[in-house]
Amino acid sequence: MLGGKLMPPIARRRLRIALSVVAVLGLVTAVFFAVSARARFIVGGAMVNLGYRMQDPISDYDFVHHHDLTPDQIWNELVSQNHLAAAVRKKFPRTSRHPVVAMVVCMDARVDTSELTGDTRKYYYVVRTAGSVLADQEEEMLELAVANGVKVIVLTRHTDCAAEKVAADPVARKQYPNLSAAVDEREKRIAELLARPAIAAKIKSGELLVKRMNIDTMTEELLPLPAAPAASTAPATSTAVAPKDSSTVVPAVAPAH
């Protein structure tokens, strides 16, 4: 009854629908906050993954053409998509977090670091370079990240890497000499990073863990690196040694003089 009179049927239906919606929303909210943080994380990840799966089959970049687009058309579509994403983010801002992990990953588009970690939260610094090769600026950036609170560095390679294929092909090496030289120096650069006093001190004290992993490009699973090649004749200061866990690296100790 409403005001001493019976509500008309259509009003009663609308009221029932409204009350049902409120009840469902209340139940969902109660369940959401009642379940554990890990359960919410897993459900959220499943929903993100559903979004990926919905977009994945759409092969036309601008939803109309296949690959027959001009650079200007591609740029315009990118800007349009960015504006849409930014508008959503303004409505639903993300939480800012301080990263605790730094990852070095190849620029290969098949490797998605959000799917790699299964985590959309902003706990990760991601350094992406051709062939996962560090240069001076990346080494310094990683050192700065560690100074700012990063506790784990993950140095990765990945299967079916184009940069590694170029470096292994004598003909391709001539066409891409700088890329090939960079891949050749990858181990040297990693040794330089580990030998930095601030990095070495954090590793020694147990405040920093450095892992070397291989990414399966098709599944994005982190796997152990392939077996290392035969030991080189380079001095100990240019290499890194592995403790019990072969994926964990520590700075090499220079021989006493």
QUIBEL-V353116 format. One record per pair of residues at least 4 apart in sequence whose C-alpha atoms are under 8 Angstrom apart, sorted by the first residue. I is the first residue (numbers start at 1). J is the second residue. D is the distance in Angstrom with one decimal. If there is no record, write none. Layout:
i->[I/I]
j->[J/J]
d->[D/D]
//
This chain:
i->[1/1/1/2/2/7/7/8/9/10/11/12/13/14/15/16/17/18/19/20/21/22/23/24/25/26/27/28/29/30/31/32/35/35/36/37/38/39/40/41/42/43/44/45/45/45/45/46/47/48/49/50/51/52/53/54/58/59/59/60/60/60/60/61/61/61/61/61/62/62/62/65/69/69/70/71/72/73/74/75/76/77/78/79/80/81/82/83/84/85/86/87/88/89/89/95/95/96/97/97/97/98/98/98/99/99/99/99/99/99/100/100/100/100/100/100/100/101/101/101/101/101/101/101/101/102/102/102/102/102/102/102/102/102/102/103/103/103/103/103/103/103/103/104/104/104/104/104/104/104/104/104/105/105/105/105/105/105/105/105/105/106/106/106/106/106/106/106/106/106/106/107/107/107/107/107/107/108/108/110/110/111/111/111/112/112/113/113/114/114/114/115/115/116/116/116/125/127/128/129/129/130/130/131/131/131/131/131/131/132/132/132/132/133/133/133/133/133/134/134/134/134/134/135/135/136/137/138/139/139/140/141/142/143/143/143/144/145/145/146/146/146/146/150/151/151/151/152/152/152/152/153/153/153/153/154/154/154/154/155/155/155/155/156/156/156/156/157/157/157/157/157/158/158/158/158/159/159/159/159/160/160/161/162/163/163/163/163/164/164/164/165/166/166/166/166/166/166/167/167/167/167/167/167/167/168/169/170/171/172/173/173/173/176/177/178/179/180/181/182/185/186/187/187/188/188/188/189/190/191/191/191/191/191/191/192/192/193/194/194/194/194/194/195/195/195/195/195/196/197/198/199/199/200/200/200/201/202/202/202/203/203/203/203/203/204/209/209/210/210/210/211/211/211/212/212/212/212/212/213/213/213/213/213/214/214/214/214/214/215/215/215/215/216/216/216/216/217/224/225/234/234/235/236/236/236/236/236/237/237/237/238/239/239/240/240/240/240/241/241/241/241/242/242/242/242/242/243/243/243/244]
j->[5/6/7/6/7/11/12/12/13/14/15/16/17/18/19/20/21/22/23/24/25/26/27/28/29/30/31/32/33/34/35/40/39/40/40/41/42/43/44/45/46/47/48/49/118/119/120/50/51/52/53/54/55/56/57/58/63/63/66/64/65/66/67/65/66/67/74/77/66/74/77/69/73/74/74/75/76/77/78/79/80/81/82/83/84/85/86/87/88/89/90/91/92/93/94/121/122/122/121/122/123/122/123/149/122/123/124/125/149/150/123/124/125/149/150/151/152/123/124/125/150/151/152/153/154/124/125/126/127/142/145/150/152/153/154/124/125/126/127/153/154/155/156/126/127/128/129/132/153/154/155/156/126/127/128/129/131/132/155/156/157/111/128/129/130/131/132/133/156/157/158/111/128/129/130/131/132/130/161/217/218/116/217/220/116/220/117/126/118/119/120/119/220/220/221/222/145/138/132/133/134/163/179/157/161/162/163/164/183/155/156/157/186/182/183/185/186/189/138/139/186/189/190/139/189/140/141/142/143/193/144/145/146/147/198/199/148/149/150/150/151/199/208/208/207/208/209/208/209/210/211/208/209/210/211/210/211/212/213/210/211/212/213/212/213/214/215/161/213/214/215/225/214/215/216/217/214/215/216/217/165/217/165/166/167/179/180/183/168/180/183/169/170/172/173/176/179/180/172/173/179/180/181/183/184/173/173/174/175/176/177/179/180/180/181/182/183/184/185/186/189/190/191/239/192/238/239/193/194/195/237/238/239/240/251/196/238/199/199/200/240/250/251/199/200/237/251/252/200/201/202/203/208/204/250/251/205/206/207/208/207/208/209/210/250/250/248/249/248/249/250/247/248/249/224/225/247/248/249/222/223/224/225/247/222/223/224/225/226/220/221/222/223/220/221/222/223/221/247/247/238/239/239/240/252/253/254/255/252/253/254/252/251/252/249/250/251/252/249/250/251/252/246/247/248/249/250/248/249/250/248]
d->[5.2/4.4/5.7/6.0/6.0/6.2/6.2/6.3/6.2/6.2/6.1/6.1/6.2/6.1/6.0/6.0/6.1/6.2/6.0/6.1/6.1/5.9/6.0/6.1/6.0/6.0/6.1/5.9/6.3/5.9/6.0/6.9/6.2/6.9/6.5/6.1/6.2/6.2/5.9/6.0/6.2/6.3/6.3/6.0/6.8/7.0/7.9/6.1/6.4/6.4/6.2/6.2/6.4/5.9/7.3/8.0/7.1/7.5/6.8/5.9/5.5/4.5/7.1/7.0/6.7/7.5/7.6/7.9/8.0/7.4/6.1/6.8/5.9/6.5/6.4/6.2/6.1/6.2/6.2/6.2/6.2/6.1/6.1/6.2/6.4/6.2/5.9/6.0/6.4/6.2/6.1/6.5/6.1/5.0/7.1/7.9/7.9/6.8/7.7/5.6/6.1/7.3/6.0/7.8/6.5/3.8/4.7/6.1/7.3/6.2/5.7/6.3/8.0/6.2/4.1/5.4/6.6/6.4/4.9/6.3/5.4/6.1/4.8/5.8/7.5/5.6/4.5/5.8/7.5/7.3/7.5/6.6/6.3/4.8/6.3/7.1/6.2/4.9/6.0/5.8/4.7/6.1/7.4/6.1/4.7/5.9/7.6/6.0/7.8/6.3/5.0/5.9/7.1/6.1/4.8/6.6/7.8/5.1/7.1/5.6/6.7/7.9/5.3/5.1/5.3/5.0/4.4/7.8/7.7/6.8/7.5/7.8/5.1/5.2/5.4/7.2/7.5/7.7/7.7/6.5/7.7/7.3/6.2/6.5/6.0/7.7/6.2/7.9/5.7/5.6/5.7/6.9/7.3/5.3/6.7/7.8/7.9/7.4/6.6/6.0/7.3/6.6/7.7/7.1/7.1/7.7/5.2/6.7/6.4/7.7/6.7/6.3/7.7/6.5/6.4/7.7/5.2/7.4/5.6/6.4/6.8/5.9/7.2/6.3/7.0/6.3/6.0/6.1/6.3/5.7/6.1/6.1/6.2/6.3/7.1/6.5/6.2/6.5/5.7/4.4/6.6/7.6/7.8/7.6/6.3/4.7/6.3/5.7/4.8/5.8/7.6/7.7/6.3/4.7/6.2/5.9/4.8/5.9/7.0/7.4/6.1/4.7/6.3/5.7/4.8/5.5/6.7/7.9/6.6/4.9/6.1/7.9/5.1/4.3/5.9/6.0/7.2/6.3/5.5/5.5/7.7/7.1/6.3/6.2/6.3/6.9/7.2/7.1/6.2/7.8/6.7/6.3/7.9/5.2/5.9/7.4/7.8/6.4/7.2/5.7/7.4/4.4/7.6/6.6/7.3/7.5/6.0/6.7/6.9/6.1/5.2/8.0/5.7/6.3/6.1/6.2/6.4/6.2/6.3/6.3/6.1/6.3/6.2/7.6/6.3/6.2/7.1/6.3/6.3/6.1/7.8/5.6/5.4/5.9/7.2/6.4/7.2/7.2/6.0/5.8/7.6/6.8/5.1/7.0/5.9/7.9/5.7/7.6/6.0/5.9/6.4/6.3/7.8/6.1/7.5/6.1/6.2/6.2/5.1/5.2/6.0/4.7/6.2/7.7/6.7/7.9/7.2/7.9/5.7/5.7/7.3/5.3/4.5/6.2/7.6/6.9/5.0/6.4/7.2/6.1/5.7/5.2/5.3/6.4/5.8/5.0/5.6/4.9/7.6/5.6/5.6/4.8/6.0/5.0/5.3/6.6/7.0/7.7/6.4/7.3/6.5/7.6/7.4/7.7/6.3/6.8/5.6/7.0/6.0/6.6/5.2/7.7/7.7/6.0/6.5/6.2/5.3/4.7/6.1/6.0/6.7/5.6/5.3/7.2/6.0/4.9/6.3/6.6/6.8/7.4/7.9]
//
